Amino acid sequence: MASGKRHFDLKAVTWDEEPRRVQLAKDLFAAITDTVVLNPCIAVLDFGCGTGLLTLQLATQGGHVTGVDSSQGMLDVLEDKVRHYQNDNVITR
């Protein structure tokens, strides 16, 4: 299992460069917002959040968003994005 985590840690920096991953996150966000009414009063958990491709979209509509992932490398990339965009309603675990 540790080698699997390491694989994702190593891939994290370039993860968002794959267009199909970006599109998948957009499609998932569309499916979620077609089904669930997101608003600033709700809390959202994005389990397996990776680099936050979906997490950050959810944060634009929802209240507090927690991104959870087993790969610290993926979480590091997400945390950099959160700092860059000064998004104070996203935390990582």
C-alpha positions as CSV (number, residue, x, y, z in Angstrom):
1,M,0.0,0.0,0.0
2,A,2.8,2.4,0.8
3,S,4.1,2.1,-2.8
4,G,0.6,3.1,-4.1
5,K,0.7,6.2,-2.0
6,R,4.2,7.0,-3.2
7,H,3.0,6.7,-6.8
8,F,0.3,9.3,-6.2
9,D,2.8,11.5,-4.3
10,L,5.1,11.5,-7.3
11,K,2.3,12.1,-9.8
12,A,0.7,15.0,-7.8
13,V,2.7,17.8,-9.3
14,T,1.6,17.0,-12.9
15,W,-1.8,15.4,-12.1
16,D,-3.8,18.4,-13.4
17,E,-2.1,18.4,-16.7
18,E,-4.2,15.5,-17.9
19,P,-7.2,17.0,-19.7
20,R,-9.5,14.0,-19.0
21,R,-9.0,14.4,-15.3
22,V,-9.9,18.1,-15.5
23,Q,-13.0,17.2,-17.6
24,L,-14.0,14.4,-15.2
25,A,-14.0,16.8,-12.3
26,K,-16.1,19.3,-14.3
27,D,-18.6,16.5,-15.2
28,L,-18.7,15.3,-11.5
29,F,-19.4,18.8,-10.4
30,A,-22.2,19.2,-12.9
31,A,-23.7,15.9,-11.8
32,I,-23.6,16.9,-8.2
33,T,-25.1,20.3,-8.7
34,D,-27.8,18.8,-10.9
35,T,-28.8,16.6,-7.9
36,V,-27.8,18.6,-4.7
37,V,-28.5,22.2,-3.9
38,L,-25.2,23.6,-2.6
39,N,-25.2,26.7,-0.5
40,P,-23.0,28.4,2.0
41,C,-24.7,26.7,5.0
42,I,-23.6,23.2,4.1
43,A,-20.4,21.3,4.8
44,V,-19.0,19.1,2.1
45,L,-16.6,16.2,2.3
46,D,-14.6,15.4,-0.8
47,F,-13.1,11.9,0.0
48,G,-10.2,11.0,-2.3
49,C,-9.9,14.7,-3.3
50,G,-6.5,14.4,-5.0
51,T,-5.3,17.8,-6.1
52,G,-8.7,19.4,-5.5
53,L,-10.0,19.5,-9.0
54,L,-13.5,18.9,-7.7
55,T,-12.9,20.3,-4.2
56,L,-12.3,23.8,-5.4
57,Q,-15.4,23.8,-7.6
58,L,-17.5,22.6,-4.7
59,A,-16.0,25.4,-2.6
60,T,-17.4,28.0,-5.0
61,Q,-20.9,26.9,-4.2
62,G,-20.9,25.2,-0.8
63,G,-19.9,26.3,2.6
64,H,-17.1,24.6,4.3
65,V,-15.3,21.9,2.2
66,T,-12.9,19.3,3.6
67,G,-10.7,17.5,1.1
68,V,-9.4,14.1,2.3
69,D,-6.8,12.0,0.6
70,S,-4.3,9.3,1.5
71,S,-1.6,11.0,-0.6
72,Q,0.2,13.8,1.1
73,G,1.6,14.9,-2.3
74,M,-1.9,15.4,-3.6
75,L,-2.9,17.3,-0.5
76,D,0.2,19.5,-0.8
77,V,-0.8,20.5,-4.3
78,L,-4.4,21.3,-3.1
79,E,-3.0,23.3,-0.2
80,D,-0.9,25.3,-2.6
81,K,-4.0,26.1,-4.6
82,V,-6.0,27.0,-1.5
83,R,-3.2,29.5,-0.5
84,H,-2.9,30.9,-4.0
85,Y,-6.7,31.5,-4.4
86,Q,-7.0,32.6,-0.7
87,N,-9.8,30.1,-0.3
88,D,-10.6,30.1,3.4
89,N,-13.4,27.6,3.3
90,V,-11.3,24.6,2.3
91,I,-9.2,22.4,4.6
92,T,-7.4,19.2,4.0
93,R,-6.9,16.0,6.0
